[in-house]
Amino acid sequence: MKVPVASPLASYLAHQDEIDSAIDRVLTSRSYVLGPEVEAFEGEFASYIGRDRAVGVGNGTDAVEIALRACGVGPGDAVITVSHTAVATVAAIELAGATPILVDIDPSTFTLDPGRVESTIRDSRSARIKAVIAVHLYGHPADMVSLMRIAREYDLWLIEDCAQAHGALVDGVRAGGLGDVGTFSFYPTKNLGAIGDGGAVAAGSELAGKVASLRQYGLQAAAGSEQPGMNSRLDELQAAILRVKLRHLDDENARRRRLASHYSEILEPTSIQCPMTRPGVEHAFHQYVIRTPRRDELRDHLIGCSVGTGIHYPVPVHLQPGYAGRTAMGSGGLGHTEAASREILSLPVYPQLSDDDVDHVAGLVREWAQR
Ligand SMILES: *Cc1c(COP(=O)(O)O)cnc(C)c1O
């Protein structure tokens, strides 16, 4: 039995008729970029997240960069985030012209540790810290209650990188609806995935208006460019496909949670560390990540059994050649980040996976752990 770690093809096939007719509709519509499908998707996605407005952009990296720029973050400013994330989060800070300060994670949820954020702010009074980017890694929201308090106290913008957390909830509020602004990627393997690149920024109407201008040369209706902008647009095909997939997102996230609890039932009695969910959180399980000191050995074993796995992420951003030496480190160092990168392993979890697939994969991991 072969089990891949992700399957964007399965996601297309699960909704093939609806997606094909959405594509047909766009092909003959005469409008291919930023047209009625984008506008409709933006409205539907904003109301799903619970925000005034969502603005479609080219991808999730641009979404973070544009959100920062809309908040007025730029050269001379510093932005706090994690090193345990997709390199895109940190790349976007530099693309906006700001300097990343990378802070350690809380090892129980693999997300930004608010205590370390606060000590970093206190210890680096000389840096012009303007914003914090909370990454809801693997679909588990960062500790937003603490981060919202810190952002208020120190007058910082709070940006949620929701590229892995479409539909996750904190006390009944959707990820992306808690901080000042939420950013999303619709890369094909994400919980809400297009068939190509896409992204969105969700915010209140004032900030969202700035985002809408920035995504297209800084344009403002009749006035021409009101600010230096970029070109980062969502196209009609992707928007039409995303409208189909958005209708299935809650069901698919529920399926991910069922598969995750099935994994945990089988693996919790072993020495393997399973994902935890903080009280009040509804996890979106973009990834199901286990932890063991013998990670590489387990990974090789699963590869030998035709089971795909992932490591998110094998090298923290501050140690990657493109970034090493350029990013600042938060107070207390990055010990939890570096330890996690050596021990984490992502098992297959996507809505089209069968219960038997999960039985099979979890059984292989259990057997290995008990040997
Ligand atoms: C995927 C991802 C991004 C970047 O999205 P792209 O669409 O690939 O640019 C940013 N942040 C996180 C946490 C991601 O997982």
PDBQT file of the ligand as one rigid body, heavy atoms in Angstrom, charges set to zero:
ROOT
HETATM    1  C1  LIG A 401       2.981  28.164   2.392  1.00  0.00    +0.000 C 
HETATM    2  C2  LIG A 401       3.374  29.164   3.419  1.00  0.00    +0.000 A 
HETATM    3  C3  LIG A 401       3.662  30.500   3.103  1.00  0.00    +0.000 A 
HETATM    4  C4  LIG A 401       3.875  30.998   1.703  1.00  0.00    +0.000 C 
HETATM    5  O1  LIG A 401       2.899  30.800   0.813  1.00  0.00    +0.000 OA
HETATM    6  P1  LIG A 401       3.219  30.843  -0.773  1.00  0.00    +0.000 P 
HETATM    7  O2  LIG A 401       1.855  30.841  -1.353  1.00  0.00    +0.000 OA
HETATM    8  O3  LIG A 401       4.006  29.616  -1.074  1.00  0.00    +0.000 OA
HETATM    9  O4  LIG A 401       3.976  32.083  -1.045  1.00  0.00    +0.000 OA
HETATM   10  C5  LIG A 401       3.878  31.416   4.125  1.00  0.00    +0.000 A 
HETATM   11  N1  LIG A 401       3.849  31.036   5.406  1.00  0.00    +0.000 NA
HETATM   12  C6  LIG A 401       3.607  29.743   5.767  1.00  0.00    +0.000 A 
HETATM   13  C7  LIG A 401       3.570  29.397   7.221  1.00  0.00    +0.000 C 
HETATM   14  C8  LIG A 401       3.386  28.766   4.787  1.00  0.00    +0.000 A 
HETATM   15  O5  LIG A 401       3.151  27.505   5.159  1.00  0.00    +0.000 OA
ENDROOT
TORSDOF 0
